[in-house]
Amino acid sequence: MTPQPNPEAGAAVKAADRAHVFHSWSAQDLIDPLAVAGAEGSYFWDYDGKRYLDFTSGLVYTNIGYQHPKVVAAIQEQAARMTTFAPAFAIEARSEAARLIAERTPGDLDKIFFTNGGADAVEHAVRMARLHTGRPKVLSAYRSYHGGTQQAVNITGDPRRWPSDSGSAGVVRFWAPFLYRSRFYAETEEQETARALEHLETTIAFEGPGTIAAIILETVPGTAGIMLPPPGYLAGVRELCDKYGIVFVLDEVMAGFGRTGEWFAADLFGVVPDLMTFAKGVNSGYVPLGGVAISAEIAETFGRRPYPGGLTYSGHPLACAAAVATLGVMAEEGVVENAKRLGESVVGPALAELAARHPSVGEVRGTGMFWALDLVKNRETREPLVPYNAAGEANAPMAAFAAAAKRNGLWPFVNMNRTHVVPPCNITEAELKEGLAALDSALGTADEYTE
């Protein structure tokens, strides 16, 4: 679709937004939201007709891009047949969505509890783990994000938790592996794995194994920096959970449904959790949907004992119809395979070249369509380009980088001292190269702040 400028309409949209919309994670008087007129495939555009290549996939959820005609048609067809129905009933869209998801989840995660999104999926996974074990505590990692609701944000390990941290949520945090900024003084991946697992087991011992219901990890941490766990780490966590009777929860809200070049990131590491949360890519965000995939053992806990939790819109027909269509599109069009192939043949090599040319790039890491560039002020010391949780003037280098990307028609995903490369998983090679060229140019601005 060719964008048609209509600045008057854009001004009206912007005025209504500023008058009435309360935006998340924002100081309301300090933001200037872009008025978006439309979107298609890997692009969106504003009311002035300026088009942007979306390297954010919305919020890392439009895994098949915007406005895929088959998914739009499925939503329209479902709306004509049955727009909504209560969750206590068996309906075709809900049953089929659950079946298709269970076909793709690892191991025996064959029961699907539907939620409205990722945060409430985490809330329910934690509740299930506590009820299954009869234990109160949850262990989660620093450098993590699990959602914005009360329990999920208290489990989170990044600064978004701080204003809402109750200090009484039964959450204990630990350091997960991250060799580039190792907390364990490790020099190799093998050392990082061994020392991180030793640290985790020591944490379990000092907290009391019999008090811990669950360990929750993002399989590949997303907004915290796309840090692939080193070989053996997730398998080691699985062993610790088995040893101490702890429920192992993997959060695949961001990493799932093709983002890493596999259906689920767990498949990269050959591990099967007891509970797995999902959302976002399950239907490319077209209608809100999330859920928990549940093992046979935990499902059996609630075989004759009611599970004390639910949602009015659990398994909403429109959302489930979108999921059925999305999973069909991904299979028919080889979307997961496309993400894997382009990650290996285009993104990985191109980002390595950018790192070699730009002193602001400290490290490149990722897989599939899930990559991050760690931006630094000094490569030798690895000092971040901006301080941890920087705001205002302290965040000026990252703000300048993001502005340069947008001028080049690239909408970036920036978080702290990182920029992420997370375009739709069905992006074309030509579109990718266009975005990477724009990223190359924007990094020149970041270079100006290096020592």
C-alpha positions as CSV (number, residue, x, y, z in Angstrom):
1,M,0.0,0.0,0.0
2,T,1.3,3.5,-0.9
3,P,0.9,5.9,2.1
4,Q,-1.3,8.9,1.2
5,P,-0.5,12.1,3.2
6,N,-3.3,13.5,5.3
7,P,-1.7,15.8,7.9
8,E,-5.0,17.2,9.0
9,A,-6.3,13.8,10.1
10,G,-3.0,13.1,11.8
11,A,-3.3,16.3,13.8
12,A,-6.7,15.4,15.0
13,V,-5.6,11.9,16.0
14,K,-2.6,13.4,17.9
15,A,-4.8,16.0,19.6
16,A,-7.3,13.4,20.9
17,D,-4.4,11.2,22.0
18,R,-2.8,14.0,24.0
19,A,-6.1,15.0,25.5
20,H,-7.3,11.6,26.6
21,V,-4.9,8.7,26.3
22,F,-2.8,7.8,29.3
23,H,0.3,5.9,28.0
24,S,2.1,3.1,29.7
25,W,5.6,3.4,31.2
26,S,5.7,7.2,30.4
27,A,5.8,10.6,32.0
28,Q,2.7,11.9,30.2
29,D,3.8,15.4,29.7
30,L,7.2,14.4,28.3
31,I,6.2,12.1,25.4
32,D,5.3,12.9,21.8
33,P,3.6,9.8,20.3
34,L,3.8,9.3,16.6
35,A,0.4,9.3,14.9
36,V,0.3,6.2,12.8
37,A,-2.0,6.1,9.7
38,G,-1.5,2.5,8.6
39,A,0.7,-0.6,8.5
40,E,1.4,-3.5,6.2
41,G,4.0,-6.3,6.2
42,S,7.2,-5.0,7.7
43,Y,6.3,-1.3,7.5
44,F,4.1,1.3,9.0
45,W,3.6,5.0,8.1
46,D,2.5,8.3,9.6
47,Y,-0.1,10.8,8.3
48,D,2.6,12.8,6.5
49,G,3.3,9.7,4.3
50,K,6.6,8.9,5.9
51,R,7.2,5.2,5.9
52,Y,9.2,3.3,8.6
53,L,10.7,-0.2,8.5
54,D,9.7,-1.7,11.8
55,F,12.7,-3.3,13.5
56,T,10.6,-3.7,16.7
57,S,7.8,-5.9,15.4
58,G,5.3,-3.8,17.4
59,L,6.6,-4.8,20.8
60,V,8.2,-8.0,19.5
61,Y,4.9,-9.6,18.5
62,T,4.1,-9.0,14.8
63,N,6.0,-12.2,13.9
64,I,4.2,-12.4,10.6
65,G,4.1,-8.6,10.0
66,Y,1.1,-6.3,9.9
67,Q,-2.3,-7.1,8.2
68,H,-1.6,-10.5,6.9
69,P,-4.7,-11.1,4.7
70,K,-5.3,-14.7,5.8
71,V,-5.3,-13.8,9.5
72,V,-7.5,-10.7,8.9
73,A,-9.9,-12.9,6.9
74,A,-10.0,-15.5,9.8
75,I,-10.9,-12.8,12.3
76,Q,-13.6,-11.4,10.1
77,E,-15.0,-14.9,9.5
78,Q,-15.0,-15.7,13.2
79,A,-16.7,-12.4,14.0
80,A,-19.5,-13.2,11.6
81,R,-20.0,-16.6,13.1
82,M,-19.4,-16.1,16.9
83,T,-17.8,-12.9,18.2
84,T,-17.5,-14.1,21.8
85,F,-18.4,-16.9,24.2
86,A,-17.8,-17.8,27.8
87,P,-14.6,-19.8,28.6
88,A,-16.5,-22.7,30.3
89,F,-17.7,-24.0,27.0
90,A,-16.0,-26.0,24.2
91,I,-15.9,-24.0,21.0
92,E,-14.1,-24.8,17.8
93,A,-11.6,-21.9,17.6
94,R,-10.5,-22.4,21.2
95,S,-10.1,-26.1,20.9
96,E,-8.2,-25.9,17.6
97,A,-5.9,-23.2,18.8
98,A,-5.1,-25.3,21.9
99,R,-4.5,-28.4,19.8
100,L,-2.2,-26.5,17.4
101,I,-0.2,-24.9,20.2
102,A,0.2,-28.3,22.0
103,E,1.5,-29.8,18.8
104,R,4.4,-27.4,18.8
105,T,5.3,-27.2,22.5
106,P,8.1,-29.4,23.7
107,G,7.6,-32.6,25.7
108,D,4.3,-33.2,27.4
109,L,3.2,-29.6,27.7
110,D,-0.2,-30.6,26.2
111,K,-2.7,-28.7,28.3
112,I,-3.2,-25.0,27.4
113,F,-4.7,-22.4,29.8
114,F,-5.5,-19.3,27.8
115,T,-5.0,-15.8,29.2
116,N,-5.3,-12.3,27.7
117,G,-1.5,-11.7,27.4
118,G,1.9,-12.5,28.8
119,A,1.8,-10.9,32.2
120,D,-1.3,-12.7,33.3
121,A,0.2,-15.9,31.8
122,V,3.1,-15.4,34.2
123,E,0.7,-14.7,37.1
124,H,-1.2,-18.0,36.5
125,A,2.0,-20.0,36.0
126,V,3.3,-18.9,39.4
127,R,-0.1,-19.6,41.0
128,M,-0.1,-23.1,39.5
129,A,3.4,-23.8,40.7
130,R,2.6,-22.6,44.3
131,L,-0.5,-24.7,44.4
132,H,1.2,-27.7,42.9
133,T,4.1,-27.6,45.4
134,G,2.5,-26.0,48.4
135,R,5.5,-23.7,48.7
136,P,5.6,-19.9,48.7
137,K,8.8,-18.6,47.0
138,V,9.7,-18.0,43.4
139,L,13.3,-17.5,42.2
140,S,13.8,-15.2,39.2
141,A,16.8,-13.6,37.5
142,Y,18.1,-10.1,37.4
143,R,18.1,-8.8,33.9
144,S,14.6,-10.1,33.2
145,Y,11.2,-8.9,32.4
146,H,8.0,-10.9,33.1
147,G,5.1,-8.4,32.8
148,G,3.5,-5.3,34.3
149,T,0.8,-6.8,36.6
150,Q,1.5,-6.9,40.3
151,Q,3.0,-10.4,40.7
152,A,4.7,-10.4,37.3
153,V,6.4,-7.0,37.8
154,N,7.6,-8.1,41.2
155,I,9.2,-11.2,39.6
156,T,10.8,-8.9,37.0
157,G,14.5,-8.1,37.5
158,D,14.9,-4.8,35.7
159,P,14.2,-1.2,36.9
160,R,10.6,-1.2,35.8
161,R,9.9,-3.3,39.0
162,W,11.3,-0.7,41.4
163,P,8.3,1.7,41.8
164,S,5.9,-1.3,42.4
165,D,8.2,-3.6,44.4
166,S,6.3,-4.6,47.4
167,G,9.2,-6.5,49.0
168,S,6.7,-9.1,50.2
169,A,5.8,-11.0,47.0
170,G,7.8,-14.1,47.9
171,V,10.4,-13.4,45.2
172,V,14.1,-14.0,45.5
173,R,16.4,-12.9,42.6
174,F,19.7,-14.4,41.4
175,W,22.2,-13.8,38.7
176,A,21.7,-15.7,35.5
177,P,24.7,-16.2,33.1
178,F,25.8,-13.3,30.8
179,L,29.5,-13.7,29.8
180,Y,29.9,-10.2,28.3
181,R,29.1,-8.7,31.7
182,S,29.8,-11.7,33.9
183,R,29.0,-11.5,37.6
184,F,31.2,-14.6,38.1
185,Y,34.5,-13.3,36.7
186,A,34.2,-16.0,34.1
187,E,36.4,-16.0,31.0
188,T,34.7,-18.8,29.0
189,E,31.2,-20.0,28.5
190,E,32.0,-23.2,30.3
191,Q,33.1,-21.2,33.4
192,E,30.1,-19.0,33.2
193,T,27.7,-22.0,33.1
194,A,29.4,-23.8,36.0
195,R,29.7,-20.7,38.2
196,A,26.1,-19.5,37.5
197,L,24.7,-23.0,38.3
198,E,26.8,-23.1,41.5
199,H,25.5,-19.6,42.5
200,L,21.9,-20.7,41.8
201,E,22.2,-23.9,43.8
202,T,23.8,-22.0,46.7
203,T,20.8,-19.5,46.5
204,I,18.4,-22.5,46.7
205,A,20.3,-23.9,49.7
206,F,20.3,-20.7,51.7
207,E,16.7,-19.9,50.9
208,G,15.6,-23.4,51.8
209,P,14.7,-25.8,49.0
210,G,11.4,-26.8,50.7
211,T,10.2,-23.2,50.5
212,I,10.7,-22.7,46.8
213,A,7.8,-23.3,44.4
214,A,9.3,-22.3,41.1
215,I,12.3,-21.0,39.2
216,I,11.2,-18.8,36.3
217,L,13.5,-17.8,33.5
218,E,13.0,-16.2,30.1
219,T,14.4,-18.9,27.8
220,V,16.2,-16.1,26.0
221,P,15.9,-12.8,27.9
222,G,14.3,-10.2,25.7
223,T,14.2,-6.6,26.7
224,A,17.0,-7.2,29.1
225,G,19.3,-7.8,26.2
226,I,18.7,-11.0,24.2
227,M,21.3,-13.0,26.1
228,L,21.4,-16.6,24.9
229,P,22.2,-18.8,27.8
230,P,25.5,-20.6,27.4
231,P,25.6,-24.4,26.6
232,G,24.4,-26.5,29.5
233,Y,22.9,-23.8,31.6
234,L,19.2,-24.5,31.1
235,A,19.8,-28.2,31.3
236,G,21.6,-27.6,34.6
237,V,18.6,-25.6,35.9
238,R,16.3,-28.4,34.9
239,E,18.5,-30.8,36.9
240,L,18.4,-28.5,40.0
241,C,14.6,-28.3,39.7
242,D,14.3,-32.1,39.6
243,K,16.7,-32.5,42.5
244,Y,14.8,-30.2,44.8
245,G,11.2,-30.7,43.6
246,I,11.0,-27.2,42.2
247,V,8.7,-26.3,39.2
248,F,10.7,-25.1,36.2
249,V,8.9,-22.2,34.4
250,L,10.1,-20.9,31.1
251,D,8.8,-17.6,29.9
252,E,8.5,-17.7,26.1
253,V,6.2,-14.7,25.8
254,M,8.8,-12.9,23.6
255,A,11.0,-15.7,22.4
256,G,8.3,-18.1,21.3
257,F,6.6,-18.8,17.9
258,G,9.5,-18.5,15.6
259,R,11.4,-15.5,17.0
260,T,14.6,-17.5,17.6
261,G,14.3,-19.5,14.4
262,E,12.6,-22.4,16.3
263,W,8.9,-22.7,17.3
264,F,10.1,-22.2,20.9
265,A,13.5,-21.1,22.2
266,A,13.4,-24.2,24.5
267,D,14.0,-26.3,21.4
268,L,17.4,-24.6,20.9
269,F,18.6,-26.0,24.2
270,G,16.8,-29.4,24.3
271,V,15.0,-28.6,27.6
272,V,11.4,-29.2,28.7
273,P,10.0,-27.0,31.5
274,D,7.1,-27.9,33.7
275,L,5.2,-24.8,32.7
276,M,5.7,-22.5,29.7
277,T,4.2,-19.1,29.2
278,F,3.4,-17.6,25.8
279,A,1.7,-14.6,24.1
280,K,2.7,-12.1,21.4
281,G,3.7,-14.2,18.4
282,V,1.0,-16.9,19.0
283,N,-1.3,-14.7,16.8
284,S,1.1,-11.9,15.9
285,G,-0.7,-9.7,18.3
286,Y,-3.7,-9.2,16.1
287,V,-6.1,-9.9,19.0
288,P,-4.7,-10.1,22.6
289,L,-3.9,-13.7,23.6
290,G,-1.6,-15.4,25.9
291,G,-1.4,-18.6,27.9
292,V,0.3,-21.3,29.9
293,A,1.4,-24.7,28.5
294,I,1.1,-27.2,31.3
295,S,2.9,-30.5,31.9
296,A,0.9,-33.7,32.5
297,E,2.1,-33.8,36.2
298,I,0.9,-30.3,37.0
299,A,-2.3,-30.8,35.0
300,E,-3.0,-33.9,37.1
301,T,-2.8,-31.7,40.3
302,F,-6.0,-30.1,39.1
303,G,-7.7,-33.2,37.7
304,R,-10.1,-33.5,40.7
305,R,-9.2,-30.3,42.5
306,P,-10.5,-27.1,41.0
307,Y,-7.9,-24.7,39.8
308,P,-8.8,-21.4,41.6
309,G,-8.2,-19.0,38.7
310,G,-9.7,-17.8,35.5
311,L,-10.4,-14.9,33.1
312,T,-13.6,-13.7,31.6
313,Y,-12.0,-13.7,28.1
314,S,-9.9,-16.8,28.5
315,G,-9.6,-18.3,25.0
316,H,-11.6,-15.5,23.3
317,P,-12.9,-16.8,20.0
318,L,-11.5,-13.9,17.9
319,A,-8.1,-14.2,19.5
320,C,-8.1,-18.0,19.1
321,A,-9.2,-17.8,15.5
322,A,-6.3,-15.4,14.9
323,A,-4.0,-17.9,16.5
324,V,-5.3,-20.8,14.3
325,A,-4.8,-18.7,11.2
326,T,-1.4,-17.4,12.3
327,L,0.0,-20.9,13.0
328,G,-1.3,-22.0,9.7
329,V,0.4,-19.1,7.9
330,M,3.7,-19.8,9.7
331,A,3.6,-23.4,8.7
332,E,2.5,-22.8,5.1
333,E,5.0,-20.0,4.4
334,G,7.9,-21.4,6.3
335,V,8.1,-18.4,8.6
336,V,10.1,-20.2,11.3
337,E,12.6,-21.5,8.8
338,N,12.8,-18.0,7.2
339,A,13.8,-16.5,10.6
340,K,16.4,-19.1,11.1
341,R,17.9,-18.9,7.6
342,L,18.1,-15.1,7.5
343,G,19.4,-14.9,11.0
344,E,22.3,-17.2,10.0
345,S,23.0,-15.9,6.5
346,V,22.1,-12.2,6.7
347,V,21.6,-10.7,10.1
348,G,24.5,-12.4,12.0
349,P,27.2,-11.7,9.4
350,A,25.9,-8.1,8.8
351,L,25.9,-7.2,12.5
352,A,29.4,-8.7,12.9
353,E,30.5,-6.4,10.1
354,L,28.9,-3.4,11.8
355,A,30.6,-4.3,15.1
356,A,33.9,-4.3,13.3
357,R,33.3,-0.8,11.9
358,H,31.6,1.0,14.7
359,P,33.4,1.6,18.0
360,S,30.1,2.0,19.8
361,V,29.2,-1.7,19.3
362,G,30.6,-3.7,22.1
363,E,29.0,-7.0,21.4
364,V,26.5,-8.6,19.0
365,R,24.4,-11.5,20.1
366,G,21.3,-13.3,19.0
367,T,19.7,-15.9,16.8
368,G,16.8,-16.0,14.2
369,M,15.1,-12.6,14.2
370,F,16.2,-12.0,17.8
371,W,19.4,-9.9,18.1
372,A,20.9,-7.2,20.2
373,L,23.8,-4.8,19.9
374,D,25.4,-3.8,23.2
375,L,26.4,-0.2,22.8
376,V,29.4,1.0,24.7
377,K,31.3,4.2,25.4
378,N,34.6,2.3,25.5
379,R,35.2,-1.2,24.0
380,E,38.1,-2.0,26.2
381,T,36.4,-1.2,29.5
382,R,32.9,-2.2,28.2
383,E,31.5,0.9,29.8
384,P,27.9,1.2,28.6
385,L,27.1,4.0,26.2
386,V,24.6,5.3,28.9
387,P,24.4,4.5,32.6
388,Y,22.1,1.8,33.9
389,N,18.5,3.1,33.9
390,A,19.6,6.4,32.4
391,A,17.0,9.2,31.8
392,G,17.0,12.8,30.6
393,E,20.4,14.2,29.7
394,A,22.2,11.0,30.8
395,N,20.3,9.1,28.1
396,A,21.2,11.7,25.4
397,P,23.5,9.3,23.4
398,M,20.8,6.7,23.0
399,A,18.1,9.3,22.2
400,A,20.4,10.7,19.5
401,F,20.9,7.2,18.1
402,A,17.2,6.5,18.0
403,A,16.4,9.8,16.4
404,A,19.0,9.1,13.7
405,A,17.5,5.7,12.9
406,K,14.0,7.3,12.6
407,R,15.3,9.9,10.2
408,N,16.6,7.1,8.1
409,G,13.2,5.4,8.0
410,L,14.0,2.8,10.6
411,W,12.0,2.4,13.7
412,P,14.4,1.0,16.4
413,F,13.9,-0.9,19.6
414,V,16.2,0.7,22.2
415,N,16.4,-0.2,25.8
416,M,19.0,1.2,28.1
417,N,22.4,0.8,26.3
418,R,21.1,-1.7,23.7
419,T,19.4,-1.6,20.4
420,H,17.6,-4.7,19.3
421,V,17.1,-6.1,15.8
422,V,13.7,-7.8,16.0
423,P,11.9,-7.4,12.7
424,P,9.0,-9.6,11.6
425,C,10.0,-13.3,11.2
426,N,8.7,-13.3,7.6
427,I,10.7,-10.2,6.5
428,T,12.4,-10.5,3.1
429,E,16.1,-10.4,2.5
430,A,15.8,-7.1,0.6
431,E,13.9,-5.5,3.5
432,L,16.4,-6.7,6.0
433,K,19.3,-5.3,4.1
434,E,17.5,-2.0,3.8
435,G,17.1,-1.9,7.6
436,L,20.6,-2.9,8.3
437,A,21.9,-0.1,6.0
438,A,19.8,2.4,8.0
439,L,21.1,0.9,11.2
440,D,24.7,1.3,9.9
441,S,24.1,5.0,9.3
442,A,22.5,5.5,12.7
443,L,25.4,3.9,14.5
444,G,27.6,6.7,13.2
445,T,25.7,8.9,15.6
446,A,26.4,6.6,18.5
447,D,30.0,6.5,17.6
448,E,30.3,10.2,18.3
449,Y,29.8,9.5,22.0
450,T,32.6,6.9,22.3
451,E,36.0,7.5,23.8
